[in-house]
Every structure is written in structure tokens, then in C-alpha cells.
């Protein structure tokens, strides 16, 4: 979603639609002097967690998301927060109770991580609303298989990519690299194509790894 369009929806269209919603549900402003609670909910503060703001501002927004509702004059709560997929890791705010996902994320793991940011408060569940784009074949496919996809969502989690130089990777691939070096290096570096594999034992010296090559002729 275009962030400028999203801001317009929040600051203009949604506020106007709230008035129509209150009329439809019969919610009125309490009479002056009455002890009845005001059931109307307003959008007083909207913030964003996107790459358009600086790193310092991101830290400040994260802190303000913890402000409880209804809050106070010095700690006013955030009503709406526009965010990218940066919220899928490291954001643990118990107050978040509703998330609107605009478009299906690229991977299932990203979808799970992002939507698990809401509903962390023991006082109530979280609600996730997914808005899919009918013009995108991938979004249409998720809409057509919405129930079965979510019933077995962890089945569709993609395998993680290999992290270079990690310990398991070195244990699995280092021996192949050593064999390749022993074959190509021998007692002298071969300027041409690799000769057949060495038939002697591998000899380790102070400077390199060498092997006994096949005798020529």
C-alpha cells in the first residue's frame, strides 16, 4: 500500500466513516454531567514504522506503542500504526490487539512472524484481518485456499537459507574444500586443468597442503 494513501484513509476517510458507524450502531455522545462512559473511539494519534523515518524515530515510536489506553496527557496512546515487515522480528508489545495485513507477504514464515505480534495480552485475543488483492494471482490463490492454508500453515513454511561460515556448514562442506585443494595443489601449483586425484597420503607443511601425484609417463 502507498503510505501517502494510507495516511489519507486514516486522517480523512476513516474518521468520516466512524460517524456513520456510530449512527448505525446507535452510539451517542453521553449527556453533559452524566456518568455514562463514552463508547466512541477516535483516531487521535497515528504513527508509522517504515524506512521513511530515521532510526532514532523508530526507537521513539516503539516506546510510545507501550502507552496504555486510555492513557494520560503525558502518555497518550497510539491508535493506529502503519508498519512494514520490520515488525515481524523483535516487536513484543502486549497492547497490540488488531492487525490488518494488506496483501499476502512473500513467504509463509514472514506471514506467521508478522501476524504473531498481536494477541499477546492475556486479557484478550488478537484479531488479524488479511486484505487480499484480486488483481494478483498469488493473493487470489491464498483467498481460494484460505481455510486449508491456515489449518496447516506450518506445513508451508519455507526452508531457511544457508548461512555462510556457520559451524554446521563448515562441518559439512570443509572436507570437500580440503580434497579440492589437495587435488589442485600437489607439490606444485598446476597451471592447467586438474590432474587425477592424488594416490599418496596428504602431507601437511608449514605453508600449504601437498600430496603425492601420479608419476608422469
C-alpha positions as CSV (number, residue, x, y, z in Angstrom):
1,X,0.0,0.0,0.0
2,X,1.2,3.5,-0.8
3,X,1.9,5.2,2.6
4,X,0.5,8.6,1.5
5,X,-2.8,6.9,0.5
6,X,-2.8,5.1,3.9
7,X,-2.4,8.3,5.8
8,X,-5.2,9.9,3.8
9,X,-7.5,7.0,4.7
10,X,-6.7,7.3,8.4
11,X,-6.9,11.0,8.7
12,X,-9.9,11.7,6.5
13,X,-11.9,8.8,5.2
14,X,-11.9,6.6,8.3
15,X,-12.8,9.5,10.6
16,X,-15.8,10.3,8.5
17,X,-16.8,6.6,8.3
18,X,-16.7,6.4,12.1
19,X,-19.5,8.9,12.4
20,X,-21.7,6.8,10.1
21,X,-20.8,3.7,12.1
22,X,-21.8,5.4,15.4
23,X,-25.2,6.4,13.9
24,X,-25.8,2.9,12.6
25,X,-25.0,1.3,16.0
26,X,-26.9,4.0,17.9
27,X,-23.8,5.2,19.8
28,X,-24.2,8.8,21.0
29,X,-22.1,11.2,23.0
30,X,-23.0,11.0,26.7
31,X,-25.1,13.8,28.0
32,X,-23.2,16.5,29.8
33,X,-22.9,15.8,33.5
34,X,-23.9,12.1,33.2
35,X,-21.7,9.2,34.4
36,X,-22.1,7.1,31.3
37,X,-18.9,6.1,29.6
38,X,-18.2,7.4,26.1
39,X,-18.3,4.4,23.8
40,X,-17.0,6.3,20.8
41,X,-13.4,5.6,19.7
42,X,-11.4,8.2,17.9
43,X,-8.2,8.2,16.0
44,X,-6.2,10.8,17.8
45,X,-2.6,9.6,17.1
46,X,-1.3,7.7,14.1
47,X,2.4,6.8,13.7
48,X,4.4,4.7,11.3
49,X,7.3,2.1,11.4
50,X,8.7,2.3,8.0
51,X,12.0,3.1,6.3
52,X,10.8,6.7,5.7
53,X,11.7,7.6,9.3
54,X,15.1,7.7,11.0
55,X,16.5,5.0,13.3
56,X,16.1,7.4,16.3
57,X,12.4,7.9,15.5
58,X,11.8,4.2,15.2
59,X,13.0,3.7,18.8
60,X,10.7,6.5,19.9
61,X,7.7,5.0,18.2
62,X,8.4,1.6,19.7
63,X,8.4,3.1,23.2
64,X,5.2,5.0,22.6
65,X,3.4,1.8,21.4
66,X,3.5,0.7,25.1
67,X,1.4,3.6,26.2
68,X,-1.8,2.1,27.6
69,X,-5.4,3.1,26.6
70,X,-7.0,5.5,27.5
71,X,-3.7,6.9,28.7
72,X,-3.0,10.3,30.1
73,X,-1.9,13.8,28.9
74,X,1.8,12.9,29.0
75,X,1.4,9.3,27.8
76,X,-1.2,9.4,25.0
77,X,-1.8,6.0,23.4
78,X,-1.1,5.3,19.7
79,X,-4.4,4.5,17.9
80,X,-3.0,3.3,14.5
81,X,0.5,2.4,13.5
82,X,1.4,1.9,9.8
83,X,4.2,-0.6,9.5
84,X,6.2,-2.6,7.0
85,X,7.6,-6.1,7.6
86,X,10.1,-4.7,10.0
87,X,7.7,-5.5,12.8
88,X,8.0,-9.3,12.3
89,X,11.1,-9.6,14.5
90,X,11.8,-8.0,17.9
91,X,8.5,-6.3,18.5
92,X,6.7,-7.5,21.6
93,X,4.0,-5.1,22.6
94,X,1.2,-6.8,24.6
95,X,-1.2,-3.9,23.9
96,X,-1.4,-4.6,20.1
97,X,-4.8,-6.3,19.6
98,X,-5.6,-5.9,15.9
99,X,-3.6,-6.1,12.7
100,X,-4.6,-5.5,9.1
101,X,-2.3,-7.3,6.6
102,X,-2.6,-5.6,3.2
103,X,-1.6,-8.2,0.6
104,X,-0.2,-11.6,1.2
105,X,3.5,-11.5,2.4
106,X,6.1,-13.1,0.2
107,X,6.8,-16.1,2.5
108,X,4.7,-18.0,5.0
109,X,7.4,-17.6,7.7
110,X,7.1,-13.8,7.3
111,X,3.3,-14.1,7.5
112,X,3.5,-16.1,10.7
113,X,6.1,-13.8,12.3
114,X,4.2,-10.6,11.4
115,X,0.8,-11.7,12.5
116,X,2.0,-13.2,15.8
117,X,2.8,-9.6,17.0
118,X,-0.9,-9.2,18.1
119,X,-2.9,-11.0,20.8
120,X,0.0,-11.3,23.3
121,X,-2.0,-9.9,26.2
122,X,-3.7,-12.5,28.4
123,X,-6.7,-10.2,28.9
124,X,-8.0,-10.8,25.4
125,X,-7.3,-12.3,22.0
126,X,-5.9,-10.7,18.9
127,X,-7.6,-10.2,15.6
128,X,-5.8,-10.4,12.2
129,X,-7.6,-9.2,9.1
130,X,-6.0,-10.1,5.7
131,X,-6.9,-7.9,2.8
132,X,-6.0,-9.6,-0.5
133,X,-5.7,-8.0,-3.9
134,X,-7.9,-9.7,-6.5
135,X,-5.6,-8.4,-9.2
136,X,-2.7,-10.5,-8.0
137,X,-2.8,-14.3,-8.9
138,X,-0.9,-15.2,-5.7
139,X,-3.4,-13.3,-3.5
140,X,-6.3,-14.9,-5.3
141,X,-4.8,-18.3,-4.7
142,X,-4.5,-17.6,-1.0
143,X,-8.1,-16.5,-0.9
144,X,-9.3,-19.6,-2.6
145,X,-7.4,-21.9,-0.2
146,X,-7.7,-19.6,2.8
147,X,-9.1,-22.2,5.2
148,X,-6.9,-25.2,4.3
149,X,-3.8,-22.9,4.2
150,X,-4.4,-21.7,7.7
151,X,-5.3,-25.1,9.1
152,X,-1.9,-26.5,8.1
153,X,0.1,-23.2,7.9
154,X,3.3,-24.6,9.4
155,X,3.4,-27.1,6.6
156,X,4.1,-24.4,4.1
157,X,7.0,-22.7,6.0
158,X,9.9,-22.4,3.6
159,X,13.3,-23.9,4.5
160,X,15.8,-21.4,5.7
161,X,18.8,-20.4,3.6
162,X,22.3,-21.4,4.3
163,X,24.4,-19.1,6.5
164,X,28.0,-18.9,5.2
165,X,30.7,-19.9,7.7
166,X,28.2,-21.3,10.2
167,X,29.6,-24.2,12.2
168,X,27.2,-26.8,10.6
169,X,28.1,-25.5,7.2
170,X,31.8,-25.8,7.9
171,X,31.4,-29.3,9.2
172,X,29.5,-30.4,6.2
173,X,31.5,-28.7,3.4
174,X,35.0,-28.1,4.7
175,X,36.3,-31.6,3.9
176,X,35.3,-31.2,0.3
177,X,37.2,-28.0,0.1
178,X,40.3,-29.7,1.5
179,X,40.1,-32.5,-1.0
180,X,39.8,-30.0,-3.8
181,X,42.9,-28.1,-2.6
182,X,44.9,-31.3,-2.2
183,X,44.0,-32.3,-5.8
184,X,44.7,-28.9,-7.4
185,X,47.8,-28.0,-5.4
186,X,50.1,-31.1,-5.2
187,X,53.8,-30.3,-4.8
188,X,53.5,-27.5,-7.4
189,X,50.5,-25.4,-8.4
190,X,49.2,-26.8,-11.6
191,X,48.7,-24.1,-14.3
192,X,46.5,-26.3,-16.4
193,X,43.4,-28.5,-15.8
194,X,43.3,-30.6,-12.6
195,X,45.2,-33.8,-12.7
196,X,43.7,-37.1,-11.4
197,X,43.3,-37.4,-7.7
198,X,46.4,-38.0,-5.6
199,X,47.2,-41.6,-4.7
200,X,49.5,-40.9,-1.8
201,X,49.0,-39.7,1.7
202,X,48.3,-36.0,2.3
203,X,51.4,-34.2,3.7
204,X,50.9,-31.0,5.7
205,X,53.7,-28.5,5.7
206,X,54.1,-25.1,7.3
207,X,53.0,-23.3,4.2
208,X,50.5,-25.4,2.3
209,X,48.8,-28.7,1.8
210,X,50.5,-31.0,-0.7
211,X,50.1,-34.6,-2.0
212,X,52.0,-37.2,-4.0
213,X,50.8,-37.0,-7.6
214,X,50.8,-39.8,-10.1
215,X,54.2,-40.3,-11.8
216,X,54.3,-38.8,-15.2
217,X,54.5,-41.2,-18.2
